[in-house]
């Protein structure tokens, strides 16, 4: 940045005060000449002295030369001294413009970072210098125009991406500079002596430069990167203000504050326990009482933060209190003043709430009084410190708060995005400038291009279109060559990303267009379209005019696109009025368009909306409208089944690959295509905002109705809740942070002022993991202490030998026979023993990968082995608190960060080691009689006890391959009952415990003891297995009603009580609880996934590899209600 600063600090004075720079150059030249003259005189004097013979004083010529040199040297020295003083003053005057140069350098580096977000965001240094020169010179950069809806506006968001139209104005600026009238030195001195006038002038230059760059660049970005760019721009300026002279009022952000904002969660996880313990939120006396166990037991529930503050969040709060002075007493306040923080958690706008102190008025709103609570003075935080706190405690409001932060610091104009007319883009382009459509999924500008060409010229004969692909390159070259010869031709090369090998040739073609001596027809245009692709030539991106085309955001915008007033929408007035006979046509046509908009907008809800984000496009809607028109015309009655099949199964369903997404699609379609939708009082949403159009509505009436709809999309129309909306906002905040992190330098401990180096941190993490993880699962098994006199002739039994039934031979064949029978009695013919052996092998393989890699990493850090690419990847991952990719590839599905992932792995290994230990102990118990030589004297009760070879309840989430476990359960039942395994399926019964309440199940901080739950000394059910540790996503279990219910506000995930998986034959009429199927309430077939991501590799069964099975859960509401909610069971929730 310093290098760019230097260039800018030279450019600004040259443009602003050319006479100042001219005088400085003259002074530097004069100093150089004088110094050279002085050296020449010295050389001449030395030469004369060297050639002199005899007495020096007798050489009059030498004496005269030395005298002249002395006088001239004194004169030159005085002149140099004066020049140097003047040069210092001029340099000081130049330094006054340093803030302008700093702002230019800051803006350039923000633009340079954009290419790391998307490869199509390319802006060259030459282009930036032209923009910088133009802005500083005070030229008008962007012409203000009244933008109204035009019939040539693209169906989607269209943005201009280059200042190509400004080049003429830039040329004029340079001509004006040559003719600039030079002012007198006196006026310069007077101006320099007026710091306020100079500051005002520099602020004007800075604001002009920043605004112009923003307006030109922002229109080149996709909408999901708009806020990211504005936020990066604002924070980069503030970070530069903290390092260099700041003449603005924006304030500054230190590097440490910026690192805490982006990666505070990582830094908090590195904080040692001793430091964290100092910030437990307790006063010194309360801490002493707690340590001495003298505190009031009834008040123990108040000795921590509120229930909604999860452990990782609390850890970050402790880190803030430790490292940032403004957050002193944060933890103390959160522990002692639940009222303040519960109010903060539930408020709609935490950014605005922190403008004022928390007072009694807010306490009354919260509805409770907090006694002796410490009120945190959040009103004293800076605006950026507020964002840090929101990032930790209210991530769902981060994007809204960042938007307000930008408005407060830079102004609303840095949040607006310009929508440009296609005709406007055309008029601003030249024949030598390629026009580039940057495509997003589901967008195709071909139809809009044809409409624009027809409107501009009356036909499309002048437009040659070709979709690039295999073998199309030669044809494209011929079209371009032909178009340059003929008059007024356009060439549109679509889908350049499909012709990566031809892109170098396209680069040559574009370079030939810009040859200075070539004449091209001024009406010629080269149009290009491409998805973001690294093969697209950067030089074309930097010289062309880029336009991003996206589907409109929001339900209302989607509907407006369908029913465009100008006739550019999919539904025209003629189609609406004359499409089919009867009033049902208009209602069903409107419902179909609304259905299309809903399935598009559900994608913003992530996995709750669709397991896979499908690329539905306009052609799906156009084909569906044709099918609707055809069926209504050919049939007197509405063929509902045919409509739903063609639209839901063929047209839209043809893109849907996930079985559960297809179920959701059909459910949504039946909401819009049903007989009830033809009734007058029908509504598509519970809030009655979205209803079918009236029978007498004209096309214009429909457009007016759509325009009257709210801009905010109610989640109820999508079948969602506010919890889903909150999850959507959290995902947007996470995307914002991750995008910015992706273009930031790697995290280093030096950035945090840590006394430890990065090497020390990684080495400590690796050593800690090595200490926590065993070498194998078997290492943790601890058999009970039983006498082994009978084993003096053989080594102790190992878990592997028991599971494989590979037992050692003994001299006493009778004892060997008893030992084999004891093992057989415990293991039986259970398929779960095979499952156990496979799971242990999988975990052992994972441990054998992790531990050697950590040992090698420690050696590499010490310099004893070479740091390979794999070790370097693991090094960076550990430093960023992420699981190394090599471990992920060898492990199970999980979305946990490193620390939680290791803890989870330890729990999984512990579960299977306890299961193995149970088997070993029972084998040894059965062999006790052998020690006393009293075969057959064991009590009957003990014999029954020893036959147990599995836990009381299974932690399904702990399995590497849970599908294999469930298959083993079915196989066991099939062997026991002597029936085919493929005739079995599971029935399910949720087993409520006394402590299971709605509030308890919603508390994710409540942990389940795997050891106590799984290995309870209780006989397991005779048929099937008990399973625990599952979570509901998008709903809540109601123990009283014994059915699904809506989640509590703010609680997306919740615990599901223990559930009984009971195998039954497909022809069985009874459920797991013994009731007949006809006697129970309706059930929701709930898919069970490993993680909340839900998506995975599509398997041969049509399911995702993330999918485990489906579980039928009773419900008082129709199953379609939960299908549209996206409700699922998870093995692991998000943290």
C-alpha positions, 0 to 999 in steps of 0.5 A, spaced: 500 500 500 505 504 501 508 504 494 501 506 491 501 511 496 507 514 493 504 514 486 498 517 488 502 522 493 505 524 486 499 524 482 495 529 486 500 535 487 501 534 479 494 535 478 492 540 483 498 544 483 502 543 477 506 550 478 508 547 485 510 541 482 514 545 476 517 549 481 519 543 485 522 540 479 526 546 477 529 546 484 531 539 484 534 540 477 537 546 479 540 543 485 543 537 481 546 542 476 549 546 482 552 539 485 555 537 478 558 544 477 561 544 484 564 537 483 567 539 476 570 545 479 573 541 485 576 536 479 579 542 475 582 544 481 585 537 483 587 537 476 591 543 476 594 542 483 596 535 480 599 538 474 603 544 477 610 544 478 614 548 482 611 553 488 604 553 487 603 560 489 608 562 483 602 559 479 598 565 478 593 561 474 592 556 479 591 561 484 586 565 480 582 558 479 582 556 486 580 563 488 574 563 483 572 556 485 572 558 493 567 564 491 563 560 486 563 554 492 560 559 497 555 561 492 553 554 490 553 552 497 548 558 499 544 556 493 543 549 495 542 551 502 536 555 499 533 550 494 533 545 499 529 549 504 525 551 499 524 543 497 522 541 504 517 546 504 514 544 497 515 537 500 511 539 506 505 542 501 505 535 497 504 531 503 498 535 505 495 531 499 497 524 502 490 523 505 487 523 498 493 518 495 491 514 501 484 513 499 486 512 492 490 506 495 485 503 499 480 503 494 485 500 489 486 494 494 479 493 495 478 492 488 484 488 487 481 483 493 474 483 489 477 478 484 478 473 490 471 473 491 469 472 483 474 471 477 469 475 473 470 481 478 477 484 474 479 491 474 486 493 471 491 498 474 491 502 468 483 503 468 484 505 476 489 510 474 484 513 469 479 514 474 483 516 479 486 522 474 479 524 472 476 524 479 481 528 482 481 533 476 474 534 478 470 531 472 463 529 471 464 521 472 457 519 471 451 522 468 445 523 472 439 520 469 432 519 470 431 512 470 424 510 469 421 503 467 423 502 460 420 497 455 428 495 454 429 493 461 432 486 461 428 481 465 432 481 471 438 485 474 442 488 469 448 492 471 454 496 467 461 494 469 466 499 466 467 506 465 468 506 458 463 511 456 468 516 460 474 515 456 472 521 452 471 525 458 478 523 461 481 525 454 478 532 455 481 532 462 488 531 460 487 536 454 485 541 459 491 540 464 495 542 458 492 549 458 491 550 465 492 557 467 498 557 472 497 561 478 502 566 482 506 563 487 503 568 492 496 565 491 499 558 492 502 560 499 496 563 501 492 557 499 497 553 503 496 557 509 489 556 509 488 549 512 481 549 513 480 551 505 485 545 503 482 540 508 475 542 505 478 541 498 481 535 499 475 532 502 471 534 496 476 530 492 476 524 497 468 524 496 468 524 489 473 519 488 470 514 493 463 515 490 465 515 483 469 508 484 463 505 488 458 507 483 462 504 477 464 498 480 458 496 484 453 495 478 458 490 476 457 485 482 452 480 483 447 482 488 449 477 494 456 481 493 453 488 493 453 488 501 460 485 502 463 490 497 460 496 501 462 493 507 469 492 505 470 499 502 467 502 509 471 498 513 478 498 509 477 506 509 476 506 517 482 501 518 487 506 513 484 512 518 487 508 524 494 508 520 495 514 516 492 521 517 485 522 517 481 528 515 474 525 515 470 524 521 469 516 520 473 514 525 478 508 525 478 501 526 485 497 529 487 491 526 486 487 532 479 489 532 478 487 525 481 480 526 476 479 532 470 481 528 472 476 523 475 471 527 473 472 534 470 465 534 477 462 532 481 466 537 476 465 543 477 457 542 485 458 543 484 462 549 486 457 555 482 455 561 485 459 566 484 465 562 477 464 561 476 462 568 477 469 570 471 471 566 466 467 569 461 472 570 462 472 578 464 477 583 470 475 587 465 473 593 461 469 589 467 465 586 469 464 593 463 461 595 462 457 589 469 454 590 467 453 597 460 450 596 457 455 601 453 459 596 445 458 596 443 452 592 437 455 590 441 461 586 445 456 583 441 457 576 443 464 576 450 463 576 451 463 569 448 467 562 441 466 560 439 459 556 440 462 549 447 463 550 451 457 548 458 455 550 461 457 544 458 464 544 459 464 552 467 463 550 467 469 545 464 473 550 469 471 555 475 473 550 472 480 548 472 481 556 479 479 556 482 483 550 478 489 549 477 494 554 470 497 552 467 490 553 469 490 561 464 487 565 460 484 559 460 477 562 459 480 569 453 483 566 450 477 562 450 473 569 447 478 573 443 482 569 439 477 565 433 482 563 438 486 559 440 481 555 434 477 554 431 483 552 437 484 547 436 477 545 429 478 543 429 485 540 428 487 533 434 491 532 440 490 536 444 496 533 439 501 534 437 499 541 445 500 543 444 507 541 441 508 548 442 506 555 438 500 558 433 503 562 427 502 566 423 502 560 426 497 557 426 493 563 418 494 564 418 491 556 421 485 558 416 484 564 421 482 569 426 486 574 433 483 575 435 484 582 442 487 583 444 486 576 450 490 573 447 494 567 452 493 561 453 500 558 453 498 551 451 506 549 459 507 550 461 502 544 463 505 538 459 503 532 464 498 530 464 495 537 457 494 536 458 490 530 463 486 534 457 484 539 452 483 534 456 478 531 457 474 537 450 475 540 445 476 534 448 474 528 441 473 525 441 481 525 449 482 522 447 483 515 441 488 517 446 492 522 452 492 517 447 495 512 445 501 518 453 501 519 455 503 512 449 508 512 451 511 518 459 512 516 458 513 508 451 514 507 445 511 504 448 512 497 453 507 498 447 502 499 444 503 492 445 499 486 443 502 479 439 498 474 441 500 467 437 499 461 439 495 455 438 501 450 443 505 455 448 500 455 448 499 448 448 507 447 454 508 451 458 502 448 463 502 442 464 497 436 471 496 439 468 494 446 465 487 447 459 487 451 459 481 457 453 478 460 455 475 466 450 470 468 447 467 474 444 460 475 437 460 471 438 466 467 439 466 459 439 473 456 437 470 449 430 472 449 431 479 452 436 480 446 432 478 441 426 483 444 431 488 444 434 487 437 427 487 434 425 493 438 431 497 436 431 495 429 424 492 427 427 485 426 432 481 428 435 479 422 442 483 424 443 479 430 447 473 429 446 468 435 451 462 436 451 458 443 458 456 444 460 449 445 464 443 441 466 445 434 463 452 434 469 456 435 470 456 427 463 458 426 463 464 431 470 467 428 466 467 421 460 470 424 465 476 427 469 477 420 463 477 416 459 482 421 465 487 421 465 487 413 457 488 413 453 494 415 450 494 422 451 487 424 451 484 431 454 477 434 452 474 440 456 468 443 452 465 448 455 461 454 463 462 453 464 458 459 462 452 455 468 453 450 474 454 455 479 451 449 477 457 444 477 463 449 485 464 447 482 465 440 477 470 442 482 474 446 486 475 439 479 477 436 478 482 441 485 485 441 484 485 433 478 489 434 482 494 438 488 495 433 489 503 432 489 503 425 483 498 423 476 501 421 470 498 424 463 499 422 460 504 428 454 500 429 457 493 430 457 490 436 460 483 439 455 481 445 458 475 450 455 471 455 458 467 460 457 464 467 463 466 472 469 461 469 476 462 470 478 460 463 474 467 461 480 472 458 482 477 464 483 482 458 476 482 455 473 483 462 478 489 463 476 492 457 469 490 456 463 493 459 460 487 464 453 486 466 450 482 471 444 478 470 440 475 475 433 473 477 429 478 481 430 477 489 423 477 492 417 474 491 414 480 489 419 482 484 419 475 481 411 476 480 412 482 477 417 479 472 412 474 470 407 479 469 411 485 466 407 491 464 411 492 458 409 485 455 416 483 456 414 478 462 412 471 461 405 472 461 403 477 456 396 481 456 394 477 450 396 470 453 392 472 460 386 474 456 385 469 450 389 463 453 383 459 455 376 459 456 373 460 462 375 464 469 379 458 471 384 459 466 386 466 470 386 463 477 390 457 475 395 461 471 396 466 477 397 460 481 402 457 477 406 463 477 406 464 484 408 457 485 414 458 480 416 464 485 415 460 491 420 455 489 425 460 487 425 463 493 425 457 498 432 457 496 434 462 500 432 458 506 438 453 505 436 446 507 430 448 510 427 450 503 431 445 498 436 439 500 439 441 493 439 448 490 435 447 483 436 451 477 429 452 475 429 457 470 423 461 465 423 455 460 420 451 466 414 456 467 413 457 459 412 450 458 408 449 464 403 455 462 403 451 455 401 445 458 396 448 463 393 452 456 393 445 452 389 441 458 384 446 459 382 447 452 382 440 451 378 438 457 371 440 459 373 439 467 380 440 470 384 434 469 388 435 476 391 429 476 394 430 469 396 437 471 400 435 477 403 430 474 406 434 468 408 440 472 410 437 478 413 430 476 415 432 468 417 439 468 419 442 474 420 435 477 425 433 472 430 437 475 429 435 482 433 429 484 432 428 491 426 424 493 424 428 499 425 435 495 420 432 490 415 430 495 416 437 497 415 440 490 408 436 489 406 438 496 407 445 494 404 444 487 397 441 491 397 448 495 396 452 488 393 447 484 387 444 488 379 445 487 379 450 493 384 454 490 378 456 485 373 458 491 373 466 493 375 465 500 381 461 498 388 464 501 395 461 499 398 464 506 395 464 513 395 471 513 390 472 507 395 476 504 396 472 497 390 470 494 387 468 487 385 473 483 378 475 482 374 472 476 373 479 473 380 481 474 383 484 467 391 483 466 392 491 469 388 489 475 393 483 476 399 487 475 396 492 480 394 487 485 402 484 485 404 491 485 400 492 492 403 486 495 408 487 501 416 488 499 417 483 505 416 476 504 412 473 509 415 466 511 408 463 512 407 463 504 413 458 504 410 454 509 416 457 514 416 460 521 420 466 523 425 461 526 427 459 519 427 466 517 432 467 522 436 461 520 436 465 513 439 471 516 444 467 520 446 464 513 447 471 510 451 473 515 455 467 515 456 468 508 458 475 509 464 474 514 466 467 510 467 471 503 471 477 507 475 472 510 477 468 503 480 475 501 484 476 507 491 474 509 492 468 513 491 469 520 497 470 524 498 470 532 502 477 530 496 480 528 493 479 535 499 481 539 500 474 542 506 472 545 506 465 542 508 464 535 503 461 530 508 455 530 507 454 538 500 455 537 499 449 532 504 445 536 500 446 542 494 444 539 497 438 536 499 435 542 493 437 546 489 432 540 494 427 541 493 427 549 486 426 548 485 421 542 487 413 544 491 410 539 485 405 538 478 403 540 481 397 544 486 401 548 480 404 552 477 397 554 477 396 561 475 389 563 473 387 570 478 385 575 476 377 575 481 372 577 485 369 572 488 362 575 484 358 569 488 362 564 495 361 566 496 357 560 494 362 555 494 370 554 488 374 556 483 374 551 483 380 546 477 384 544 479 382 536 479 375 538 472 375 541 469 378 536 472 374 530 471 368 535 479 367 533 480 364 540 487 361 543 488 353 543 488 351 551 491 344 553 485 343 557 480 341 552 474 341 557 476 348 559 477 350 551 470 348 550 467 352 556 471 358 553 468 357 546 461 356 549 461 362 553 463 366 548 458 363 543 453 364 549 455 372 549 455 373 542 450 369 539 448 370 532 447 377 533 448 381 526 450 387 531 457 384 533 459 384 526 456 392 526 461 393 532 467 390 529 466 394 522 465 400 526 471 399 531 475 398 524 473 404 521 475 408 527 481 405 528 483 407 521 481 414 522 485 414 529 491 411 525 491 417 520 490 422 525 495 421 530 501 419 525 499 426 521 500 430 528 506 427 530 509 428 523 506 435 523 510 437 530 516 434 527 515 439 521 514 445 526 521 443 529 524 442 522 526 435 523 522 433 517 520 436 511 513 440 511 509 437 505 503 440 502 499 435 506 502 437 513 502 445 510 494 444 509 493 441 516 497 446 519 493 452 516 487 448 518 489 447 525 491 454 526 484 456 523 480 451 528 478 447 522 478 440 521 484 438 516 481 436 509 484 429 509 481 427 516 474 429 513 475 425 507 477 419 512 471 421 517 464 421 518 459 427 516 460 433 521 459 440 520 463 441 527 469 446 528 475 443 530 475 443 538 468 440 538 469 435 532 475 432 537 470 432 543 465 428 539 470 423 536 472 422 543 465 420 545 464 416 539 470 412 541 468 412 548 461 409 546 464 403 542 469 402 547 464 401 552 460 396 548 466 392 547 468 392 554 461 390 556 462 384 551 469 382 554 466 383 561 460 378 560 464 373 557 469 373 563 463 373 568 460 366 564 467 363 565 467 364 573 465 357 574 471 354 570 475 357 575 472 353 581 471 347 576 464 347 577 461 346 570 454 348 570 453 351 577 452 358 575 446 361 577 440 361 572 440 369 573 447 370 572 447 366 566 441 370 563 445 376 565 451 374 561 447 373 555 447 381 554 451 383 548 449 390 546 447 397 550 441 398 553 440 404 548 444 406 542 447 413 540 445 413 533 449 419 532 455 416 534 456 411 528 460 411 522 455 408 518 448 408 521 445 405 516 449 399 517 447 399 524 439 399 522 440 394 517 443 389 522 437 390 527 433 388 521 437 382 520 437 380 527 429 380 527 429 376 521 433 371 524 430 370 530 423 370 527 425 366 521 422 371 516 425 374 510 429 381 512 426 385 506 419 384 509 421 388 515 420 395 516 421 399 522 415 402 527 417 407 531 415 409 538 417 416 542 419 414 549 418 420 554 421 421 560 419 425 566 424 430 565 422 431 558 418 438 557 418 442 551 423 447 555 428 442 557 428 439 550 429 446 547 435 447 551 441 445 547 446 446 553 443 440 556 447 434 555 445 427 555 450 422 558 452 417 553 455 412 558 449 413 563 443 413 558 446 407 553 449 402 558 444 403 564 443 396 568 436 395 565 434 389 560 433 392 553 427 391 549 426 384 546 424 386 539 428 392 536 432 397 539 432 404 543 435 410 540 437 416 543 441 423 541 437 425 535 435 432 534 429 435 530 430 441 525 424 446 524 419 443 529 419 441 537 416 434 540 411 435 545 411 430 550 404 432 553 401 431 546 405 426 544 406 429 537 410 434 533 409 441 535 412 448 532 418 450 535 419 455 541 421 462 538 429 462 537 429 455 537 431 452 530 433 445 533 431 441 539 432 434 542 428 428 541 426 423 546 429 416 546 425 412 541 424 405 540 425 402 533 421 396 532 422 391 526 415 389 524 413 385 518 410 390 512 403 386 513 403 387 520 397 392 523 400 394 529 405 399 531 411 399 536 406 401 542 401 395 540 396 399 538 392 398 531 394 403 526 387 405 524 387 407 532 393 412 532 393 419 529 396 421 523 404 421 522 409 425 518 414 421 515 420 425 517 427 424 514 433 423 518 440 426 516 447 426 519 448 433 519 443 439 517 447 440 511 442 434 508 445 434 501 451 429 499 452 425 494 446 422 490 447 414 492 444 409 487 437 408 491 436 416 490 437 418 496 443 423 499 449 419 502 447 424 508 440 421 509 440 415 514 432 413 514 425 416 515 422 416 522 414 416 522 412 421 528 405 422 530 402 429 529 395 433 530 396 437 523 396 434 516 403 432 514 403 437 508 404 442 514 411 439 516 413 437 509 413 445 507 416 447 514 422 442 511 422 438 518 427 433 519 431 429 524 438 430 525 444 426 528 448 432 529 445 440 530 449 446 528 453 449 533 
